[in-house]
Amino acid sequence: MKRRLLAAAAVVAMTFGPMLPAHADDWKVTGEFGWFGVGKAQEIEKGHVYWVGEFSGTFFNDKGPGSLFHRAGVKCPAFNDVDLNNKKGKAGGYCVITDTDGDQAYLSWRSEGDTVTGPGTFDYTGGTGKYKGISGANTFVGVGQVNWKDGTTTGYSTWNRSEATGSSTAPTTLVDRPLLSGAVLAWKLVMRKLPDGTTLVPPAVLGASTTHSGLTNLNVFLAHARRQAGLLHQDIH
């Protein structure tokens, strides 16, 4: 009986192989990759630096323990072309993701932005073990945090979060002025139409108001804070 069960298990394994996600979207992880960059920089001209090196660190899946790539090691050989004169930057390269079982996933990536923040995309190119057959397109935003005196750098990249489309959850101060006697202070969101015809609908808002020595601060969290200039206006009556 035992032999029959083992034989049946072997047939199933050979027939179906490892259980892999049915769609590329199943490989789309959401989380944060904290990295440390080590490399060599070459000044092309004053204010224009070309860097070649490696970003390495750990990825943390927003879903936590047991989720795809959570706490996996990541190493990314890369280039970073920084043009301080025009406040432009572009970077690209490859990454190897290795989990605690030793299985690996491979990807290629590219980004363009300013000299600090670079929205970009990456595509899985293959993998080993449980990641064999991995595929799919993804988005990310890379942010440089600290440039150390020894030439190294630290930062982070968010994967498949809404920041990749230009949104932010950073608090934005809308009001910072003395509260006049009898005044009614109000703000509201309005719709905005972009030159390409796209209509931006006001996102959900969370906020808090504080008053200290006659000074009122109204802070809100916006789903599209980077576009606030066209979405917000204030009315003072």
C-alpha positions as CSV (number, residue, x, y, z in Angstrom):
1,M,0.0,0.0,0.0
2,K,2.8,2.4,1.0
3,R,4.6,1.7,-2.3
4,R,1.4,2.4,-4.3
5,L,1.1,5.8,-2.5
6,L,4.7,6.7,-3.2
7,A,4.3,5.7,-6.9
8,A,1.1,7.8,-7.2
9,A,2.9,10.8,-5.6
10,A,5.8,10.5,-8.1
11,V,3.4,10.4,-11.0
12,V,1.6,13.5,-9.8
13,A,4.9,15.3,-9.3
14,M,6.1,14.4,-12.8
15,T,2.8,15.4,-14.4
16,F,2.2,18.7,-12.8
17,G,5.6,19.8,-11.5
18,P,6.0,22.5,-8.8
19,M,2.9,24.6,-8.0
20,L,3.5,28.0,-9.6
21,P,1.3,31.1,-9.8
22,A,-1.1,30.8,-12.7
23,H,-0.7,34.5,-13.7
24,A,2.1,37.0,-13.8
25,D,0.2,39.3,-11.4
26,D,0.7,36.6,-8.7
27,W,4.4,37.5,-8.7
28,K,3.7,41.2,-8.3
29,V,4.9,41.9,-4.7
30,T,4.3,45.1,-2.8
31,G,6.9,46.2,-0.3
32,E,10.1,48.0,0.3
33,F,13.8,47.2,-0.5
34,G,16.3,49.0,1.7
35,W,19.6,49.2,0.0
36,F,23.3,50.2,0.4
37,G,25.2,51.3,-2.7
38,V,28.9,50.7,-3.2
39,G,30.7,51.6,-6.4
40,K,32.9,54.0,-8.4
41,A,31.9,57.4,-9.7
42,Q,33.4,59.1,-12.7
43,E,32.9,62.8,-13.3
44,I,32.0,63.3,-17.0
45,E,31.9,67.1,-16.6
46,K,31.3,69.4,-13.8
47,G,28.0,68.6,-12.2
48,H,27.6,65.3,-14.3
49,V,28.6,62.1,-12.6
50,Y,28.4,58.5,-13.9
51,W,28.4,55.8,-11.2
52,V,28.8,52.0,-11.6
53,G,28.4,49.7,-8.7
54,E,26.0,47.6,-6.7
55,F,22.9,48.2,-4.6
56,S,22.3,45.4,-2.0
57,G,20.0,44.9,0.9
58,T,16.8,43.2,2.1
59,F,13.3,43.2,0.7
60,F,10.3,43.4,3.1
61,N,6.9,42.3,1.7
62,D,4.0,44.4,3.0
63,K,2.1,41.2,3.8
64,G,4.8,40.1,6.3
65,P,6.2,36.7,7.2
66,G,5.4,33.8,4.9
67,S,4.8,36.1,1.9
68,L,6.7,36.2,-1.4
69,F,10.3,37.5,-1.1
70,H,9.8,38.7,2.5
71,R,13.2,39.3,4.0
72,A,15.0,38.0,1.0
73,G,18.4,39.3,0.1
74,V,18.7,41.4,-3.0
75,K,21.9,42.3,-5.0
76,C,21.7,44.7,-7.9
77,P,24.7,45.5,-10.2
78,A,23.8,48.8,-11.7
79,F,24.7,52.2,-13.2
80,N,23.5,55.6,-12.1
81,D,23.8,58.6,-14.5
82,V,23.4,61.8,-12.4
83,D,23.2,65.2,-14.1
84,L,23.1,67.8,-11.3
85,N,23.2,70.6,-13.9
86,N,19.8,69.7,-15.3
87,K,18.5,67.9,-12.2
88,K,18.0,64.7,-14.1
89,G,19.0,61.1,-13.3
90,K,18.6,57.7,-14.9
91,A,19.7,54.3,-13.7
92,G,19.4,50.7,-14.6
93,G,20.7,47.2,-14.2
94,Y,19.8,43.8,-12.9
95,C,18.9,42.2,-9.6
96,V,19.3,38.8,-8.0
97,I,16.7,38.0,-5.3
98,T,17.7,35.1,-3.0
99,D,15.4,33.7,-0.3
100,T,16.4,31.7,2.8
101,D,16.0,28.4,0.9
102,G,18.6,29.5,-1.6
103,D,16.0,29.8,-4.5
104,Q,16.6,32.8,-6.7
105,A,14.6,35.2,-9.0
106,Y,16.2,37.5,-11.6
107,L,15.0,40.8,-12.9
108,S,16.1,43.7,-15.1
109,W,15.2,47.3,-14.2
110,R,15.4,50.9,-15.4
111,S,14.4,54.3,-14.0
112,E,14.4,58.0,-14.8
113,G,13.7,60.9,-12.5
114,D,15.5,63.8,-10.7
115,T,18.8,63.4,-8.8
116,V,17.0,62.0,-5.7
117,T,13.9,60.1,-6.8
118,G,13.6,57.8,-9.7
119,P,10.3,56.1,-10.7
120,G,10.9,53.0,-12.9
121,T,9.9,49.6,-14.0
122,F,11.4,46.1,-13.7
123,D,10.7,42.7,-15.4
124,Y,11.4,39.3,-14.1
125,T,13.7,37.4,-16.4
126,G,13.8,34.0,-14.8
127,G,14.4,32.0,-11.6
128,T,15.4,28.8,-9.9
129,G,13.5,26.4,-7.6
130,K,10.1,27.7,-6.6
131,Y,10.7,30.8,-8.8
132,K,11.3,28.8,-12.1
133,G,9.0,30.3,-14.7
134,I,8.6,33.7,-12.9
135,S,7.5,36.5,-15.2
136,G,5.7,39.8,-15.2
137,A,6.2,43.6,-15.3
138,N,6.4,45.7,-12.1
139,T,6.8,49.3,-11.0
140,F,9.0,50.9,-8.4
141,V,10.3,54.2,-7.0
142,G,13.9,54.5,-5.9
143,V,14.9,57.1,-3.4
144,G,18.4,58.1,-2.4
145,Q,18.6,59.1,1.3
146,V,22.2,59.6,2.3
147,N,25.4,60.1,0.4
148,W,28.3,59.2,2.7
149,K,31.7,60.9,2.7
150,D,33.3,57.6,1.7
151,G,31.4,57.6,-1.6
152,T,28.8,55.0,-0.5
153,T,25.0,55.7,-0.5
154,T,21.9,54.5,1.3
155,G,18.3,54.6,0.3
156,Y,15.2,52.5,-0.4
157,S,12.9,51.4,-3.2
158,T,9.2,50.8,-3.0
159,W,7.8,48.1,-5.2
160,N,4.4,48.2,-6.8
161,R,3.1,50.8,-4.5
162,S,1.1,53.8,-5.6
163,E,4.2,56.1,-5.3
164,A,5.3,54.7,-8.7
165,T,2.5,56.7,-10.3
166,G,3.5,59.9,-8.5
167,S,1.3,59.7,-5.4
168,S,2.4,60.1,-1.9
169,T,1.1,59.7,1.6
170,A,3.3,62.4,3.1
171,P,1.6,65.0,5.2
172,T,1.1,68.4,3.5
173,T,0.4,71.6,5.5
174,L,-2.5,73.5,3.9
175,V,-3.0,76.3,6.4
176,D,-0.3,78.0,8.6
177,R,-1.6,81.4,9.5
178,P,-3.1,83.3,12.6
179,L,-6.7,82.4,13.1
180,L,-8.6,85.7,12.8
181,S,-11.4,86.5,15.3
182,G,-14.8,85.4,13.9
183,A,-13.2,83.9,10.8
184,V,-14.4,80.7,9.2
185,L,-11.5,78.8,7.7
186,A,-12.3,76.2,5.0
187,W,-10.6,74.3,2.2
188,K,-12.0,72.0,-0.5
189,L,-10.9,69.7,-3.2
190,V,-11.7,70.5,-6.8
191,M,-11.4,68.4,-10.0
192,R,-8.7,69.2,-12.5
193,K,-8.4,68.4,-16.2
194,L,-4.9,67.7,-17.5
195,P,-3.7,68.8,-21.0
196,D,-4.0,65.3,-22.2
197,G,-7.7,65.3,-21.3
198,T,-7.4,63.2,-18.2
199,T,-9.6,64.3,-15.3
200,L,-8.2,64.0,-11.8
201,V,-10.8,63.1,-9.2
202,P,-10.2,64.3,-5.7
203,P,-8.9,61.4,-3.5
204,A,-10.0,60.5,0.0
205,V,-8.6,62.8,2.7
206,L,-7.6,62.2,6.3
207,G,-6.6,65.2,8.4
208,A,-6.1,66.8,11.8
209,S,-6.2,70.4,13.0
210,T,-4.2,71.9,15.8
211,T,-4.1,75.4,17.3
212,H,-1.3,76.8,19.3
213,S,-1.1,80.5,20.5
214,G,-3.6,81.6,17.9
215,L,-1.8,79.7,15.1
216,T,-3.9,76.9,13.4
217,N,-2.2,74.1,11.4
218,L,-4.4,71.9,9.2
219,N,-2.5,68.8,8.1
220,V,-3.9,66.3,5.6
221,F,-2.8,63.1,4.0
222,L,-3.5,63.0,0.3
223,A,-3.4,60.0,-2.1
224,H,-2.0,62.3,-4.7
225,A,0.0,64.9,-2.7
226,R,2.4,65.7,-5.6
227,R,-0.5,66.9,-7.6
228,Q,-2.0,69.0,-4.8
229,A,-1.3,72.4,-6.5
230,G,-4.0,71.6,-9.1
231,L,-6.4,69.9,-6.7
232,L,-6.6,72.2,-3.8
233,H,-7.6,75.8,-3.0
234,Q,-8.5,77.6,0.2
235,D,-11.3,79.9,1.0
236,I,-11.0,82.4,3.9
237,H,-14.3,84.2,4.8
